[in-house]
Amino acid sequence: MSTRHHVTGYENFLKFFESFHKVEPVFVYYTGTKLENGQSWCPDCVEAEPYIEAAIEKLAPKDSHLVVVQVGDRAFWKNPECPFRKDIKTHLRVLPTLAQWSTQKRLQGDECKNEELLEMLLTDQDE
């Protein structure tokens, strides 16, 4: 089972990855911040979460890490100047996004609900 980490907000995201140096596969799940009801404000994230959770549980390498990043509230995310959109390391366009850190491999939006694509992302590890 992969090791999970939870980060909220851009500054905390930066701090986390400044001190996080793992060689194992690291997957980053970008989602809208959760509301008081425990669900994200982002309906696409709410729909995709069960698919992502099931795939991570079943397919992610045992030594991998999953970093769940809550990007912020809707207004923060929708701002064209949102740092998650501007940062060259994240370059987010869509929520949800599941990416393998330090690679170009990523699933965006409805792709996060496609079991075949999830399997490819989580199991195709470069040697």
C-alpha positions as CSV (number, residue, x, y, z in Angstrom):
1,M,0.0,0.0,0.0
2,S,1.3,3.4,-0.9
3,T,2.2,5.9,1.8
4,R,-0.2,8.9,1.9
5,H,0.6,12.5,2.6
6,H,-1.9,15.4,2.7
7,V,-1.1,19.0,1.8
8,T,-3.5,22.0,1.7
9,G,-2.6,25.2,-0.2
10,Y,0.2,26.3,-2.5
11,E,2.7,27.4,0.2
12,N,2.4,24.1,2.1
13,F,2.8,22.3,-1.2
14,L,6.1,24.1,-1.9
15,K,7.3,23.4,1.7
16,F,6.4,19.7,1.5
17,F,8.3,19.1,-1.7
18,E,11.3,21.1,-0.6
19,S,11.8,18.5,2.2
20,F,10.4,15.5,0.4
21,H,13.1,13.5,-1.5
22,K,11.9,10.1,-2.4
23,V,13.2,7.9,-5.2
24,E,10.1,5.6,-5.2
25,P,7.2,6.5,-7.5
26,V,5.4,9.6,-6.2
27,F,1.9,10.3,-7.4
28,V,0.3,13.6,-6.8
29,Y,-3.5,14.0,-6.7
30,Y,-4.6,17.6,-7.1
31,T,-8.2,18.2,-5.9
32,G,-10.4,21.1,-4.8
33,T,-10.3,21.7,-1.0
34,K,-12.9,19.8,0.9
35,L,-15.9,21.5,2.4
36,E,-17.3,20.9,5.9
37,N,-19.3,17.9,4.5
38,G,-16.0,16.2,3.7
39,Q,-16.4,16.5,-0.1
40,S,-14.6,18.7,-2.5
41,W,-16.2,21.9,-3.8
42,C,-15.2,20.5,-7.3
43,P,-18.0,18.1,-8.5
44,D,-15.6,16.5,-11.0
45,C,-13.2,15.7,-8.1
46,V,-16.0,14.1,-6.1
47,E,-16.9,11.9,-9.1
48,A,-13.3,10.9,-9.8
49,E,-12.2,10.2,-6.2
50,P,-13.6,6.7,-5.8
51,Y,-11.9,5.6,-9.1
52,I,-8.6,7.1,-8.0
53,E,-8.8,5.7,-4.5
54,A,-9.6,2.2,-5.8
55,A,-6.8,2.3,-8.4
56,I,-4.3,3.5,-5.8
57,E,-5.3,0.8,-3.4
58,K,-5.2,-1.9,-6.0
59,L,-2.4,-0.9,-8.4
60,A,0.1,1.6,-6.9
61,P,3.5,0.1,-6.2
62,K,3.8,-0.9,-2.5
63,D,6.7,1.5,-2.0
64,S,5.0,4.4,-3.7
65,H,3.8,7.7,-2.2
66,L,0.5,9.5,-2.8
67,V,0.5,13.2,-2.1
68,V,-3.1,14.5,-1.9
69,V,-3.0,18.3,-2.6
70,Q,-6.0,20.4,-1.9
71,V,-5.4,23.4,-4.2
72,G,-7.8,25.8,-2.5
73,D,-11.3,27.0,-2.7
74,R,-13.2,27.6,-6.0
75,A,-12.4,31.3,-6.3
76,F,-8.6,30.6,-5.7
77,W,-8.6,27.9,-8.3
78,K,-10.6,29.8,-10.9
79,N,-8.2,32.8,-10.7
80,P,-6.0,32.8,-13.9
81,E,-3.1,33.8,-11.7
82,C,-3.5,30.7,-9.4
83,P,0.0,29.6,-8.7
84,F,-0.8,25.9,-9.3
85,R,-1.7,27.0,-12.9
86,K,1.5,29.1,-13.3
87,D,4.1,26.9,-11.6
88,I,6.1,25.0,-14.2
89,K,6.3,21.9,-11.9
90,T,2.5,21.6,-11.7
91,H,1.1,23.5,-14.7
92,L,-2.4,22.5,-13.8
93,R,-5.3,23.2,-16.1
94,V,-8.0,20.9,-14.8
95,L,-9.2,19.4,-11.6
96,P,-8.9,16.7,-10.7
97,T,-5.4,15.8,-11.9
98,L,-3.4,12.7,-10.9
99,A,0.3,13.0,-11.9
100,Q,3.5,11.1,-11.4
101,W,5.9,13.6,-9.8
102,S,8.9,14.7,-11.9
103,T,7.5,13.1,-15.1
104,Q,5.1,14.3,-17.8
105,K,2.7,11.4,-16.9
106,R,-0.7,12.7,-15.8
107,L,-4.4,12.2,-16.0
108,Q,-6.8,15.2,-16.1
109,G,-10.5,15.6,-15.6
110,D,-12.6,12.6,-16.9
111,E,-9.4,10.7,-17.6
112,C,-9.2,10.2,-13.8
113,K,-12.3,8.0,-14.0
114,N,-10.9,5.7,-16.8
115,E,-9.7,2.5,-15.1
116,E,-7.4,1.6,-18.1
117,L,-5.7,5.0,-18.0
118,L,-5.3,4.8,-14.2
119,E,-3.7,1.4,-14.5
120,M,-1.3,2.6,-17.1
121,L,-0.3,5.6,-15.0
122,L,0.2,3.6,-11.8
123,T,1.9,0.5,-13.2
124,D,4.0,1.7,-16.1
125,Q,7.2,2.7,-14.3
126,D,10.3,3.7,-16.2
127,E,13.3,1.7,-15.3
